[in-house]
């Protein structure tokens, strides 16, 4: 009887037992853990990012976030949309559009051409990213220069014109300068950032569109 009891105790002592049942046994996978520790982090309301003046198309938006187990991951969304670098890009969890944003959008939509410069042979009218030049004179050349970005227009006319300069606050066409040359006068249109442009003939002059 005593011998049988000793054998039983010996077998029980050699069983594979866990020293601490609150930690994983060998071979078990570690699973992510969370914490109930309170962190004082403000909820996301509204944040923004401003793009450089060379930006034209937004291709992707990537968000980096932290999980409950403190691991960090990213998630992206592919896009292909035109953007206006003058306006910030917002990130928010509020779906409603603010009243000020609606007013800005409506103002840009209904804005009409307004005169921003004038000389004896040409008048310049602005509407958002378009510049209408009302003139009977023919453009003989146009080109783009940098530092600062400016568009140069040469109009054919053998006339004497005094040097002219006009600054335009809160305009994409920040400054318009006109100077006289032999057989033509030159108009230099300074821009508020990086652009390409397209020029076309219209009934009463020319239309210049920034891109």
N, CA and C of each residue as an Amber inpcrd file, in Angstrom:
protein
   633
   0.8230000  -1.2060000   0.0000000   0.0000000   0.0000000   0.0000000
   0.8620000   1.2640000   0.0000000   1.8700000   1.2270000   0.8610000
   2.7980000   2.3710000   0.9460000   3.5550000   2.5250000  -0.3560000
   3.9380000   1.3800000  -0.9560000   4.6890000   1.4130000  -2.2170000
   3.8350000   2.0250000  -3.3390000   2.5830000   1.6360000  -3.3990000
   1.6910000   2.1710000  -4.4350000   1.4840000   3.6710000  -4.2680000
   1.3770000   4.1350000  -2.9870000   1.2080000   5.5520000  -2.7270000
   2.4220000   6.3560000  -3.1740000   3.6220000   5.8280000  -2.9650000
   4.8590000   6.5110000  -3.3690000   4.9430000   6.6370000  -4.8860000
   4.5650000   5.5600000  -5.5890000   4.6030000   5.6030000  -7.0610000
   3.6450000   6.6610000  -7.5910000   2.4550000   6.7510000  -6.9840000
   1.4580000   7.7490000  -7.4250000   1.9620000   9.1650000  -7.2190000
   2.5780000   9.4290000  -6.0480000   3.1210000  10.7660000  -5.7720000
   4.2550000  11.1270000  -6.7320000   5.0650000  10.1290000  -7.0900000
   6.1840000  10.3560000  -8.0180000   5.6730000  10.7570000  -9.4030000
   4.6280000  10.0650000  -9.8640000   4.0640000  10.3730000 -11.1780000
   3.4250000  11.7590000 -11.2000000   2.7330000  12.1180000 -10.1160000
   2.1130000  13.4400000 -10.0460000   3.1480000  14.5590000 -10.0430000
   4.2760000  14.3090000  -9.3990000   5.3290000  15.3330000  -9.3160000
   5.9740000  15.6050000 -10.6580000   5.9310000  14.6390000 -11.5700000
   6.5840000  14.8000000 -12.8660000   5.6320000  15.2760000 -13.9690000
   4.3970000  15.5710000 -13.6350000   3.4840000  16.1120000 -14.6240000
   3.9170000  17.5270000 -15.0160000   3.6660000  17.9240000 -16.3430000
   4.0360000  19.2630000 -16.8490000   3.0060000  20.2800000 -16.3920000
   3.3280000  20.9920000 -15.3210000   2.3940000  21.9730000 -14.7560000
   2.9300000  23.3700000 -14.9860000   2.0350000  24.3860000 -15.1310000
   2.4370000  25.7770000 -15.2860000   2.7300000  26.3770000 -13.9360000
   3.8650000  27.1000000 -13.8580000   4.2300000  27.7190000 -12.5900000
   3.2580000  28.8450000 -12.2360000   2.8310000  29.6110000 -13.2430000
   1.9110000  30.7170000 -12.9940000   0.7860000  30.6500000 -14.0160000
  -0.4150000  30.3570000 -13.5940000  -1.5120000  30.2050000 -14.5510000
  -1.9430000  31.5040000 -15.2100000  -1.4080000  32.6580000 -14.7590000
  -1.8190000  33.9360000 -15.3230000  -0.9490000  34.3670000 -16.5000000
   0.0780000  33.5950000 -16.8740000   0.9090000  33.8670000 -18.0310000
   0.7110000  32.7490000 -19.0440000   0.9010000  32.9870000 -20.3480000
   0.6720000  31.9650000 -21.3580000   1.6010000  30.7770000 -21.1820000
   1.0800000  29.6050000 -21.4710000   1.9100000  28.4110000 -21.4460000
   2.7890000  28.3800000 -22.6770000   3.8490000  27.5580000 -22.6590000
   4.7490000  27.4340000 -23.7900000   3.9630000  27.0110000 -25.0250000
   4.2190000  27.6840000 -26.1540000   3.5490000  27.3230000 -27.3880000
   2.2890000  28.1170000 -27.6530000   1.7700000  28.7930000 -26.6450000
   0.5800000  29.5930000 -26.8620000   0.9540000  30.9260000 -27.5060000
   0.0970000  31.4090000 -28.3510000   0.3430000  32.6940000 -29.0040000
   0.0820000  33.8380000 -28.0410000   0.9550000  34.8700000 -28.1530000
   0.6870000  36.0930000 -27.3990000  -0.4800000  36.8140000 -28.0690000
  -1.3850000  37.2860000 -27.3070000  -2.5150000  38.0170000 -27.8540000
  -2.4050000  39.4650000 -27.4220000  -2.8660000  40.3940000 -28.2850000
  -2.7800000  41.8120000 -27.9050000  -3.5520000  42.0810000 -26.6270000
  -3.0430000  43.0070000 -25.8610000  -3.7230000  43.3510000 -24.6220000
  -4.1230000  44.8090000 -24.6620000  -5.1360000  45.1430000 -23.9450000
  -5.5830000  46.5280000 -23.8420000  -5.4090000  47.0000000 -22.4090000
  -5.6020000  48.2610000 -22.2230000  -5.4700000  48.8270000 -20.8980000
  -6.6780000  49.7020000 -20.6040000  -7.0500000  49.7870000 -19.3440000
  -8.1450000  50.6740000 -18.9630000  -7.6210000  51.9710000 -18.3740000
  -6.3210000  52.2220000 -18.6120000  -5.7270000  53.4600000 -18.1180000
  -6.3240000  54.6480000 -18.8850000  -6.7500000  55.6690000 -18.1980000
  -7.3730000  56.8290000 -18.8150000  -6.3060000  57.7930000 -19.3090000
  -6.3950000  58.1530000 -20.6060000  -5.4810000  59.1410000 -21.1710000
  -6.2600000  60.4060000 -21.4940000  -5.6750000  61.5420000 -21.1440000
  -6.3450000  62.8170000 -21.3910000  -5.9890000  63.3100000 -22.7910000
  -6.7380000  62.8230000 -23.7890000  -6.5360000  63.2070000 -25.1810000
  -7.8260000  63.8300000 -25.6950000  -7.6970000  65.0000000 -26.2830000
  -8.8640000  65.7020000 -26.7940000  -9.4480000  64.9640000 -28.0020000
 -10.7610000  64.8940000 -28.1200000 -11.3750000  64.2760000 -29.2980000
 -11.1180000  65.1010000 -30.5500000 -11.0740000  64.4050000 -31.6950000
 -10.8550000  65.0930000 -32.9590000 -12.0590000  65.9590000 -33.3010000
 -11.7920000  67.2220000 -33.5200000 -12.8630000  68.1290000 -33.9400000
 -12.6020000  68.5900000 -35.3710000 -11.5030000  69.3090000 -35.5460000
 -11.2140000  69.8480000 -36.8730000  -9.7370000  70.2260000 -36.9460000
  -9.0660000  69.7550000 -37.9700000  -7.6770000  70.1130000 -38.1980000
  -7.5010000  70.3580000 -39.6960000  -6.4130000  71.0010000 -40.0510000
  -6.2440000  71.3460000 -41.4660000  -4.7820000  71.2890000 -41.8650000
  -4.5620000  71.1920000 -43.1740000  -3.2160000  71.2300000 -43.7420000
  -3.2630000  72.1110000 -44.9770000  -2.2280000  72.9050000 -45.1670000
  -2.1550000  73.8100000 -46.3090000  -1.1230000  73.3010000 -47.2980000
  -1.4830000  73.2610000 -48.5680000  -0.5990000  72.7630000 -49.6170000
   0.2200000  73.9070000 -50.2070000   1.3700000  73.5890000 -50.8190000
   2.1630000  74.6370000 -51.4830000   1.4690000  75.1030000 -52.7600000
   1.9130000  76.2240000 -53.2850000   1.2480000  76.8130000 -54.4480000
   1.4380000  76.0030000 -55.7230000   2.3300000  75.0170000 -55.7160000
   2.5280000  74.1710000 -56.8950000   1.5340000  73.0160000 -56.9530000
   0.7750000  72.7800000 -55.9000000  -0.1470000  71.6370000 -55.8390000
  -1.3530000  71.8650000 -56.7440000  -1.7370000  70.8340000 -57.4930000
  -2.8880000  70.9140000 -58.3770000  -3.8280000  69.7230000 -58.2320000
  -3.2810000  68.5100000 -57.9910000  -4.1020000  67.3040000 -57.8940000
  -3.7410000  66.5640000 -56.6140000  -4.7480000  66.1720000 -55.8420000
  -4.5140000  65.3670000 -54.6480000  -4.6410000  63.9010000 -55.0390000
  -3.6090000  63.1150000 -54.7240000  -3.5290000  61.7310000 -55.1750000
  -3.8730000  60.7180000 -54.0870000  -3.5180000  61.0080000 -52.8470000
  -3.7290000  60.0400000 -51.7740000  -3.7770000  60.7620000 -50.4390000
  -4.5860000  60.2230000 -49.5260000  -4.6160000  60.7080000 -48.1480000
  -4.3060000  59.5240000 -47.2380000  -3.3090000  59.6770000 -46.3750000
  -2.8910000  58.6160000 -45.4590000  -3.0580000  59.0900000 -44.0260000
  -3.6760000  58.2460000 -43.1990000  -3.8710000  58.5520000 -41.7860000
  -3.1260000  57.5110000 -40.9500000  -2.3230000  57.9920000 -40.0180000
  -1.6150000  57.1130000 -39.0800000  -2.3600000  57.1580000 -37.7530000
  -2.6910000  55.9900000 -37.2030000  -3.4860000  55.9460000 -35.9790000
  -2.9320000  54.9110000 -35.0070000  -3.2790000  55.0770000 -33.7420000
  -2.8320000  54.1740000 -32.6810000  -4.0000000  53.3080000 -32.2230000
  -3.7700000  51.9990000 -32.1130000  -4.7900000  51.0520000 -31.6810000
  -4.8640000  50.9770000 -30.1560000  -5.8210000  50.1890000 -29.6850000
  -5.9730000  49.9950000 -28.2380000  -4.7270000  49.3830000 -27.6030000
  -4.0240000  48.5210000 -28.3550000  -2.8500000  47.8550000 -27.7980000
  -1.5660000  48.6460000 -28.0280000  -1.6980000  49.9190000 -28.4200000
  -0.5760000  50.8530000 -28.6120000   0.2050000  50.6040000 -29.9000000
  -0.2250000  49.6650000 -30.7260000   0.4190000  49.5030000 -32.0190000
  -0.0370000  50.6260000 -32.9490000   0.8290000  50.9650000 -33.8980000
   0.5530000  52.0680000 -34.8130000   0.4030000  51.5110000 -36.2280000
  -0.6600000  51.9070000 -36.9060000  -0.9240000  51.4580000 -38.2650000
  -1.3320000  52.6580000 -39.1230000  -1.3910000  52.4360000 -40.4310000
  -1.8210000  53.4870000 -41.3510000  -2.9270000  52.9560000 -42.2540000
  -3.7390000  53.8730000 -42.7190000  -4.7760000  53.5460000 -43.6840000
  -4.8420000  54.6780000 -44.6950000  -4.9520000  54.3150000 -45.9790000
  -4.9000000  55.3150000 -47.0430000  -6.1310000  55.2180000 -47.9280000
  -6.4290000  56.3250000 -48.5790000  -7.4810000  56.3580000 -49.5810000
  -6.9120000  56.9990000 -50.8410000  -7.0900000  56.3130000 -51.9680000
  -6.5960000  56.8180000 -53.2410000  -7.5870000  57.8440000 -53.7970000
  -7.0540000  58.9770000 -54.2770000  -7.8820000  60.0440000 -54.8310000
  -7.2690000  60.5370000 -56.1340000  -8.0500000  61.2420000 -56.8840000
  -7.5360000  61.9620000 -58.0550000  -8.4790000  63.1240000 -58.3090000
  -8.2570000  64.1960000 -57.5420000  -9.1350000  65.3560000 -57.6080000
  -8.3210000  66.6410000 -57.6870000  -8.8590000  67.6090000 -58.3790000
  -8.2200000  68.9230000 -58.4320000  -8.3390000  69.6050000 -57.0740000
  -7.3330000  70.3660000 -56.7170000  -7.3670000  71.1260000 -55.4690000
  -6.9400000  72.5640000 -55.7410000  -7.4580000  73.4550000 -54.9290000
  -7.0600000  74.8640000 -54.9630000  -6.1580000  75.1020000 -53.7590000
  -4.8830000  75.3690000 -53.9930000  -3.9210000  75.4890000 -52.8970000
  -4.1990000  76.6890000 -51.9940000  -5.0120000  77.6170000 -52.4450000
  -5.3650000  78.7570000 -51.5840000  -6.1940000  78.3050000 -50.3810000
  -6.9310000  77.2230000 -50.5360000  -7.8360000  76.7560000 -49.4890000
  -7.2070000  75.5930000 -48.7340000  -7.3230000  75.5590000 -47.4040000
  -6.7720000  74.4380000 -46.6280000  -7.5970000  73.1740000 -46.8370000
  -6.9770000  72.0230000 -46.5760000  -7.6710000  70.7410000 -46.5920000
  -7.9430000  70.3580000 -45.1500000  -9.2080000  70.0460000 -44.8480000
  -9.6150000  69.7830000 -43.4720000  -9.7770000  68.2890000 -43.2150000
  -9.4980000  67.8870000 -41.9780000  -9.8440000  66.5590000 -41.4950000
 -10.7530000  66.7510000 -40.2880000 -11.8910000  66.0710000 -40.3180000
 -12.8920000  66.2900000 -39.2910000 -13.8120000  65.0900000 -39.2040000
 -14.4550000  64.9220000 -38.0590000 -15.4790000  63.8940000 -37.9120000
 -16.8630000  64.5240000 -37.8500000 -16.9610000  65.7230000 -38.3720000
 -18.2260000  66.4270000 -38.4280000 -18.6370000  66.5320000 -39.8860000
 -19.7690000  65.9530000 -40.2560000 -20.1940000  65.9130000 -41.6410000
 -20.7880000  67.2290000 -42.1180000 -21.2260000  68.0710000 -41.2010000
 -21.9230000  69.2860000 -41.5980000 -20.9420000  70.3320000 -42.0890000
 -21.3200000  71.0400000 -43.1220000 -20.5120000  72.1200000 -43.6730000
 -20.7900000  73.3880000 -42.8890000 -19.7280000  74.0950000 -42.5100000
 -19.9180000  75.3100000 -41.7230000 -20.5280000  76.4130000 -42.5800000
 -21.1460000  77.3600000 -41.9270000 -21.7910000  78.4550000 -42.6360000
 -20.7810000  79.2960000 -43.4030000 -19.5910000  79.4950000 -42.8120000
 -18.5730000  80.3070000 -43.4830000 -18.0910000  79.6390000 -44.7610000
 -17.9660000  78.3070000 -44.7520000 -17.5490000  77.5940000 -45.9620000
 -18.6000000  77.7320000 -47.0570000 -19.8650000  77.6640000 -46.6740000
 -20.9340000  77.8250000 -47.6500000 -20.8970000  79.2210000 -48.2640000
 -20.6340000  80.2150000 -47.4120000 -20.6060000  81.5880000 -47.9060000
 -19.4500000  81.8000000 -48.8660000 -18.2900000  81.2320000 -48.5490000
 -17.1300000  81.3540000 -49.4380000 -17.4240000  80.7040000 -50.7750000
 -17.9950000  79.4860000 -50.7520000 -18.3070000  78.7680000 -51.9850000
 -19.3120000  79.5380000 -52.8310000 -20.3350000  80.0830000 -52.1820000
 -21.3480000  80.8380000 -52.9130000 -20.7670000  82.1160000 -53.5010000
 -19.8890000  82.7570000 -52.7400000 -19.2850000  84.0070000 -53.2170000
 -18.4320000  83.7650000 -54.4480000 -17.6460000  82.6670000 -54.4280000
 -16.8010000  82.3520000 -55.5720000 -17.6470000  81.9690000 -56.7830000
 -18.7730000  81.3300000 -56.5380000 -19.6160000  80.8580000 -57.6310000
 -20.2970000  82.0160000 -58.3490000 -20.7550000  83.0100000 -57.6050000
 -21.5310000  84.0850000 -58.2160000 -20.6750000  85.3260000 -58.5240000
 -19.3950000  85.2490000 -58.1640000 -18.5380000  86.4130000 -58.3770000
 -18.4660000  86.7640000 -59.8600000 -18.5850000  88.0550000 -60.1920000
 -18.5070000  88.5060000 -61.5680000 -17.1450000  89.1410000 -61.8140000
 -16.8750000  89.3970000 -63.0890000 -15.6150000  90.0440000 -63.4340000
 -15.5900000  91.4700000 -62.8790000 -14.4810000  91.8080000 -62.2560000
 -14.2960000  93.1640000 -61.7300000 -13.0030000  93.7500000 -62.2910000
 -13.0400000  95.0150000 -62.5590000 -11.8690000  95.6700000 -63.1460000
 -10.7680000  95.8290000 -62.1010000  -9.5470000  95.4240000 -62.4650000
  -8.4210000  95.5340000 -61.5360000  -7.2890000  96.3940000 -62.0810000
  -7.3370000  96.7410000 -63.3730000  -6.2980000  97.6040000 -63.9490000
  -6.8140000  98.1610000 -65.2680000  -6.2320000  99.3100000 -65.6770000
  -6.7040000  99.9390000 -66.9080000  -5.6310000 100.8670000 -67.4640000
  -5.4290000 100.7860000 -68.7750000  -4.5790000 101.7430000 -69.4750000
  -5.3790000 102.2550000 -70.6770000  -4.7830000 103.1040000 -71.4870000
  -5.5190000 103.7220000 -72.5960000  -6.0090000 102.6980000 -73.6130000
  -5.2600000 101.6120000 -73.8040000  -5.5870000 100.6710000 -74.8720000
  -6.0550000  99.3070000 -74.3640000  -6.1630000  99.1280000 -73.0660000
  -6.5700000  97.8140000 -72.5340000  -7.1260000  97.9570000 -71.1270000
  -8.1080000  97.1230000 -70.8270000  -8.6620000  97.0410000 -69.4800000
  -8.5780000  95.5900000 -69.0190000  -8.3340000  95.3940000 -67.7230000
  -8.1180000  94.0640000 -67.1630000  -9.1950000  93.7800000 -66.1060000
  -9.8980000  92.6500000 -66.3060000 -10.9870000  92.2610000 -65.4170000
 -10.7070000  90.8710000 -64.8470000 -10.9070000  90.7380000 -63.5430000
 -10.6100000  89.4770000 -62.8540000 -11.8940000  88.7700000 -62.4350000
 -11.8720000  87.4320000 -62.5210000 -12.9340000  86.5950000 -61.9630000
 -12.2930000  85.2860000 -61.5000000 -12.0010000  85.2090000 -60.1930000
 -11.4010000  84.0160000 -59.5960000 -10.0340000  83.7380000 -60.2330000
  -9.9010000  82.7220000 -61.0840000  -8.6190000  82.4030000 -61.7160000
  -8.5790000  82.8070000 -63.1920000  -9.4950000  83.6790000 -63.5850000
  -9.5360000  84.1350000 -64.9720000  -9.2670000  85.6360000 -65.0410000
  -8.5480000  86.0310000 -66.0780000  -8.2760000  87.4450000 -66.3260000
  -8.7130000  87.7660000 -67.7460000  -9.6780000  88.6600000 -67.8670000
 -10.1530000  89.0780000 -69.1760000  -9.4940000  90.3970000 -69.5410000
  -8.9000000  90.4400000 -70.7320000  -8.2220000  91.6440000 -71.2090000
  -9.0290000  92.1870000 -72.3790000  -9.6690000  93.3160000 -72.1700000
 -10.4830000  93.9440000 -73.2080000  -9.5990000  94.9190000 -73.9770000
  -9.3560000  94.5970000 -75.2470000  -8.4770000  95.4170000 -76.0690000
  -8.7150000  95.1140000 -77.5440000  -8.3850000  96.0930000 -78.3920000
  -8.4220000  95.8770000 -79.8460000  -7.0570000  95.4690000 -80.3770000
  -6.0430000  95.4810000 -79.5190000  -4.6860000  95.1830000 -79.9500000
  -4.4310000  93.6800000 -79.9920000  -3.5580000  93.2650000 -80.8610000
  -3.2420000  91.8530000 -81.0620000  -2.0280000  91.4520000 -80.2130000
  -2.1280000  90.2970000 -79.5600000  -0.9780000  89.7560000 -78.8250000
  -0.0140000  89.1280000 -79.8260000   1.2270000  89.5620000 -79.7950000
   2.2190000  89.0100000 -80.7160000   3.0760000  87.9330000 -80.0580000
   3.0890000  87.8990000 -78.7230000   3.7790000  86.8140000 -78.0130000
   3.3250000  86.8050000 -76.5530000   3.3710000  85.6140000 -75.9530000
   3.0970000  85.4880000 -74.5190000   3.9400000  84.3500000 -73.9730000
   4.4300000  84.4970000 -72.7420000   5.2680000  83.4660000 -72.1280000
   5.2620000  83.6410000 -70.6130000   5.7670000  82.6080000 -69.9490000
   5.7650000  82.5610000 -68.4770000   7.1840000  82.6670000 -67.9450000
   7.3780000  83.4820000 -66.9170000   8.6640000  83.6050000 -66.2280000
   8.4750000  83.2470000 -64.7520000   9.5910000  82.9150000 -64.0870000
   9.5200000  82.5020000 -62.6850000  10.3520000  83.4340000 -61.8080000
  10.1260000  83.2690000 -60.4800000  10.8530000  84.0010000 -59.4400000
  10.7720000  85.5160000 -59.6210000   9.6070000  86.1090000 -59.4480000
   8.3230000  85.4660000 -59.1440000   7.6370000  84.9790000 -60.4080000
   6.6230000  84.1220000 -60.2280000   5.8500000  83.6440000 -61.3660000
   5.0910000  84.8240000 -61.9780000   5.2620000  85.0110000 -63.2790000
   4.5960000  86.1230000 -63.9610000   4.3920000  85.7670000 -65.4300000
   3.3290000  86.2910000 -65.9660000   2.9990000  86.0880000 -67.3720000
   3.2980000  87.3760000 -68.1210000   3.9810000  87.2290000 -69.2460000
   4.3570000  88.3870000 -70.0610000   3.5460000  88.3620000 -71.3490000
   2.8950000  89.4770000 -71.6520000   2.0940000  89.6180000 -72.8680000
   2.5960000  90.8290000 -73.6490000   2.8970000  90.6410000 -74.9180000
   3.3140000  91.7460000 -75.7760000   2.1950000  92.0580000 -76.7730000
   1.6950000  93.2870000 -76.7280000   0.6050000  93.7260000 -77.6050000
   1.1750000  94.6240000 -78.7120000   0.7450000  94.3730000 -79.9290000
   1.2390000  95.1300000 -81.0720000   0.5910000  96.5090000 -81.1240000
   1.3890000  97.5270000 -81.0180000   0.9080000  98.9090000 -81.1540000
   2.1140000  99.8420000 -81.1330000   2.1640000 100.7070000 -82.1140000
   3.2260000 101.7090000 -82.1570000   2.6930000 102.9770000 -81.5120000
   2.8560000 103.0670000 -80.2140000   2.3000000 104.1950000 -79.4690000
   3.1980000 104.5220000 -78.2930000   3.0210000 105.6850000 -77.7490000
   3.7950000 106.1040000 -76.5870000   2.9370000 105.9310000 -75.3320000
   3.3600000 105.0010000 -74.4530000   2.6070000 104.7200000 -73.2330000
   3.5280000 104.9270000 -72.0350000   3.0770000 105.6810000 -71.0670000
   3.8480000 105.8360000 -69.8460000   3.8590000 104.5400000 -69.0490000
   4.9200000 104.3480000 -68.3120000   5.0010000 103.1480000 -67.4770000
   3.8480000 103.1250000 -66.4860000   3.2710000 101.9450000 -66.3090000
   2.0780000 101.7990000 -65.4790000   2.2810000 100.6120000 -64.5420000
   1.8360000 100.7490000 -63.2900000   1.9370000  99.6520000 -62.3190000
   0.7390000  99.7100000 -61.3790000   0.1100000  98.5460000 -61.1550000
  -1.0670000  98.4860000 -60.2910000  -1.0070000  97.2200000 -59.4470000
  -1.0450000  97.3780000 -58.1080000  -1.0880000  96.2410000 -57.1970000
  -2.5460000  95.8900000 -56.8920000  -2.7980000  94.6030000 -56.7250000
  -4.1530000  94.1270000 -56.4630000  -4.1450000  93.2370000 -55.2220000
  -4.6630000  93.7510000 -54.1330000  -4.6970000  93.0160000 -52.8740000
  -5.7260000  91.8950000 -52.9460000  -5.3980000  90.7370000 -52.3480000
  -6.2910000  89.5730000 -52.2950000  -6.6810000  89.0820000 -53.6850000
  -5.7630000  89.1810000 -54.6150000  -6.0050000  88.7260000 -55.9830000
  -4.9260000  87.7300000 -56.3850000  -5.2550000  86.8260000 -57.2930000
  -4.2460000  85.9370000 -57.8510000  -3.3240000  86.6970000 -58.7980000
  -3.8180000  87.7840000 -59.3450000  -3.0270000  88.6530000 -60.2230000
  -2.5560000  89.8430000 -59.3800000  -1.4910000  89.6150000 -58.6270000
  -1.1380000  90.5470000 -57.5530000  -0.6010000  91.8850000 -58.0530000
  -0.0530000  91.8890000 -59.2620000   0.4890000  93.1440000 -59.7770000
   0.4730000  93.1140000 -61.3050000   0.0780000  94.2300000 -61.9020000
   0.0710000  94.3630000 -63.3570000   0.9210000  95.5690000 -63.7260000
   1.9220000  95.3210000 -64.5720000   2.8250000  96.3900000 -65.0080000
   2.7930000  96.4870000 -66.5370000   2.8550000  97.7150000 -67.0350000
   2.8470000  97.9480000 -68.4830000   3.9860000  98.8930000 -68.8340000
   4.7210000  98.5320000 -69.8830000   5.8200000  99.3780000 -70.3480000
   5.8460000  99.4540000 -71.8600000   6.3490000 100.5710000 -72.3960000
   6.3470000 100.8150000 -73.8430000   7.6460000 100.3390000 -74.4870000
   7.5150000  99.7440000 -75.6950000   8.6660000  99.3250000 -76.5000000
   8.4110000  99.7240000 -77.9470000   9.4350000  99.6230000 -78.7770000
   9.2960000  99.9980000 -80.1850000   8.3650000  99.0150000 -80.9030000
   7.2150000  99.4950000 -81.3040000   6.2730000  98.6810000 -82.0510000
   5.3250000  97.8560000 -81.2040000   5.4870000  97.8660000 -79.8900000
   4.5800000  97.0980000 -79.0280000   4.6860000  97.6170000 -77.5910000
   3.7130000  97.2420000 -76.7750000   3.8160000  97.5080000 -75.3370000
   3.6980000  96.1850000 -74.6030000   4.4410000  96.0790000 -73.5120000
   4.5460000  94.8140000 -72.7490000   3.7570000  94.9190000 -71.4480000
   2.9490000  93.8960000 -71.2000000   2.2030000  93.7770000 -69.9550000
   2.7500000  92.6040000 -69.1560000   3.1480000  92.8600000 -67.9300000
   3.6670000  91.8170000 -67.0440000   2.6650000  91.6210000 -65.9130000
   2.1670000  90.3950000 -65.7930000   1.1580000  90.0670000 -64.7850000
   1.8010000  89.1580000 -63.7440000   2.0660000  89.7120000 -62.5510000
   2.6630000  88.9230000 -61.4800000   1.5710000  88.1290000 -60.7530000
   1.8840000  86.8540000 -60.4410000   0.9180000  85.9420000 -59.8370000
   1.2610000  85.6730000 -58.3730000   0.2800000  85.1980000 -57.6220000
   0.4920000  84.9690000 -56.1940000   1.0520000  83.5900000 -55.8860000
   1.3510000  82.7960000 -56.9060000   1.9110000  81.4610000 -56.6810000
   2.3040000  80.8130000 -57.9920000   2.4400000  79.4900000 -57.9650000
   2.8630000  78.7360000 -59.1410000   1.6450000  78.3330000 -59.9640000
   1.6860000  78.6350000 -61.2560000   0.5770000  78.3230000 -62.1470000
   1.0850000  77.9700000 -63.5410000   0.2090000  77.2600000 -64.2740000
   0.2580000  77.2440000 -65.7250000  -0.9190000  78.1060000 -66.1870000
  -0.9450000  78.4210000 -67.4820000  -2.0440000  79.2500000 -67.9560000
  -2.4290000  78.8610000 -69.3760000  -3.6400000  79.2540000 -69.7260000
  -4.1340000  79.0510000 -71.0870000  -4.7120000  80.3610000 -71.5800000
  -4.3280000  80.7440000 -72.7910000  -4.7850000  81.9970000 -73.3740000
  -5.6750000  81.7000000 -74.5770000  -6.7930000  82.4170000 -74.6890000
  -7.6560000  82.2440000 -75.8590000  -8.2130000  83.5950000 -76.2890000
  -8.5310000  83.6870000 -77.5800000  -9.1120000  84.9120000 -78.1390000
 -10.6140000  84.9050000 -77.9030000 -11.1420000  86.0370000 -77.4520000
 -12.5910000  86.2090000 -77.3010000 -12.9990000  87.4190000 -78.1370000
 -14.2900000  87.6740000 -78.1970000 -14.8170000  88.6850000 -79.1110000
 -14.2580000  90.0750000 -78.8530000 -14.0730000  90.4200000 -77.5780000
 -13.6170000  91.7730000 -77.2440000 -12.1990000  91.8200000 -76.6880000
 -11.4210000  90.7780000 -76.9170000 -10.0430000  90.7750000 -76.4350000
  -9.5040000  89.3770000 -76.2160000  -9.0360000  89.1160000 -74.9920000
  -8.4250000  87.8240000 -74.6680000  -8.8500000  87.3660000 -73.2870000
  -8.8720000  86.0520000 -73.1170000  -9.1720000  85.4560000 -71.8080000
  -7.9870000  84.6190000 -71.3850000  -7.5090000  84.8830000 -70.1760000
  -6.3740000  84.1530000 -69.6070000  -6.8760000  83.3550000 -68.3920000
  -6.6920000  82.0400000 -68.4330000  -7.1360000  81.1770000 -67.3450000
  -5.9400000  80.5170000 -66.6740000  -5.8530000  80.6500000 -65.3500000
  -4.7850000  80.0290000 -64.5920000  -5.1350000  78.5820000 -64.2900000
  -4.1090000  77.7230000 -64.2230000  -4.3180000  76.3070000 -63.9120000
  -3.2960000  75.8360000 -62.8950000
